[in-house]
Amino acid sequence: MARTVVIDERHVTLRIPNDLPDNEGEVIRQTLDGDEFTNRLRRVVRAVSRSFPELAAVRVSLTR
């Protein structure tokens, strides 16, 4: 039996201008694909959720 149940999902949408030069778009894509960005985003989401005591039982995961 499952130990947890999904109660909510939040999605973050990242947009860039459609006329951004390809090389700049590629740099952004590489940054977003990098482990550093993902790890920092995960830490921020967890820190925010921990700042609400009523969410102490909530387990947060970040996936792509």
Secondary structure, DSSP 8 states (H G I E B T S, - for coil): --S--------------TTS-HHHHHHHHHHHHSHHHHHHHHHHHHHHHHTSGGGTT-------
